[in-house]
């Protein structure tokens, strides 16, 4: 890992109407727009969906690193994340992120240990640690 601080730079381009194009060096551009909840057209990534996806992605990458360091064999991890956006005292903000994780492990795996590693991944995720929202993990280990 590179020493801290890390810096991430992205760009956004837009016209008065239509999609916003977001990009970063060596990454494909993404077309974004407002979600249907904000009267957007749908069918595009929105900042709200991208933030929720970042929570799910960070959880998976955190778990992958912890499992590798802990020498836990696993076969697959399915994760769903739900972000709850509310208006509180006139300000819209995410108040909760709920992550549902289903970890598939080989027969004979210590399920309690695997569960603890899932919980550790949730605790160290830098994205959720950077947000004010409440967070909750529903994790299941399946053989």
C-alpha positions in Angstrom: 0.0 0.0 0.0 1.2 3.5 -0.7 1.8 5.9 2.2 -1.0 8.3 3.2 -2.4 10.6 2.3 -4.0 9.2 -0.9 -5.6 11.6 -3.4 -8.3 10.8 -5.9 -9.2 13.1 -8.7 -12.2 12.9 -10.9 -13.7 15.3 -13.5 -17.3 16.0 -14.5 -18.5 17.6 -17.7 -22.1 18.7 -18.5 -24.3 20.9 -20.7 -27.4 22.7 -19.5 -29.5 19.5 -20.0 -28.7 15.9 -20.4 -26.2 13.5 -18.9 -23.2 14.4 -16.8 -20.0 12.6 -17.9 -17.7 11.7 -15.0 -14.2 10.4 -15.6 -10.8 9.8 -14.1 -7.4 9.0 -15.5 -7.2 5.5 -16.9 -10.9 4.8 -16.2 -13.9 4.6 -18.6 -16.2 7.6 -18.4 -19.7 7.1 -16.9 -22.9 8.8 -17.9 -24.8 10.0 -14.8 -28.0 11.8 -14.2 -30.5 12.5 -11.4 -32.3 9.4 -10.2 -36.1 9.0 -10.9 -36.7 10.0 -7.2 -35.5 13.5 -8.2 -37.4 13.5 -11.5 -34.4 12.3 -13.4 -34.7 10.1 -16.5 -33.5 6.8 -14.9 -31.3 4.3 -16.7 -28.2 6.1 -15.5 -25.9 6.0 -12.5 -26.7 8.8 -10.1 -24.6 10.2 -7.2 -27.0 8.4 -4.8 -26.5 5.1 -6.5 -22.8 5.6 -6.8 -22.4 6.3 -3.1 -24.5 3.2 -2.2 -22.4 1.1 -4.7 -19.2 2.5 -3.1 -20.5 1.1 0.3 -21.1 -2.4 -1.2 -17.8 -2.3 -3.2 -15.7 -1.2 -0.2 -17.3 -3.9 2.0 -16.3 -6.6 -0.6 -12.8 -5.3 -1.1 -12.3 -5.0 2.7 -13.5 -8.6 3.2 -11.3 -9.9 0.4 -8.2 -8.3 2.1 -9.2 -9.6 5.6 -9.9 -13.1 4.3 -6.6 -13.2 2.5 -4.7 -12.0 5.6 -6.6 -14.5 7.8 -6.1 -17.3 5.3 -9.9 -18.0 5.1 -10.9 -20.0 2.0 -14.2 -18.9 0.5 -16.0 -19.5 -2.7 -18.2 -16.4 -3.3 -19.7 -13.3 -1.7 -22.9 -11.7 -2.8 -23.6 -8.3 -1.4 -26.5 -5.9 -1.6 -26.5 -2.4 -0.1 -29.4 -0.1 0.5 -29.0 3.5 1.3 -31.8 5.5 2.9 -32.0 9.2 2.0 -34.1 11.4 4.2 -34.8 15.1 4.6 -34.0 16.1 8.1 -34.3 19.8 9.3 -34.4 20.9 5.7 -31.3 19.0 4.6 -31.3 15.9 2.5 -28.8 13.3 3.6 -28.2 9.6 3.9 -29.2 8.4 7.3 -28.6 4.6 7.0 -26.8 2.1 4.9 -27.8 -1.5 5.2 -25.5 -4.2 3.8 -26.7 -7.8 3.3 -23.9 -10.2 2.7 -24.1 -13.9 1.8 -20.7 -15.6 2.0 -20.2 -19.1 0.5 -17.5 -21.1 2.1 -16.2 -24.7 1.5 -17.7 -27.5 3.7 -16.0 -27.7 7.1 -15.2 -24.0 7.3 -15.4 -22.4 10.8 -18.6 -20.4 10.2 -18.3 -18.4 13.4 -14.8 -17.3 12.3 -16.1 -16.4 8.8 -18.9 -14.4 10.4 -16.4 -12.5 12.5 -14.3 -11.6 9.4 -17.5 -10.3 7.7 -18.1 -8.1 10.7 -14.5 -6.9 10.7 -14.8 -6.0 7.0 -17.8 -3.9 7.8 -16.0 -2.2 10.7 -12.9 -1.2 8.6 -14.6 -0.1 5.4 -13.2 3.3 4.8 -16.3 4.5 2.8 -18.8 3.9 5.6 -16.2 5.1 8.2 -16.2 8.4 6.3 -20.0 8.9 6.4 -22.3 10.1 9.2 -25.1 7.6 8.4 -26.0 4.7 10.6 -24.9 1.4 9.3 -26.1 -2.2 9.7 -24.8 -5.5 8.5 -26.9 -8.6 7.9 -24.4 -11.4 7.2 -25.0 -15.0 6.5 -22.3 -17.8 6.0 -23.4 -20.6 3.8 -21.6 -23.9 3.1 
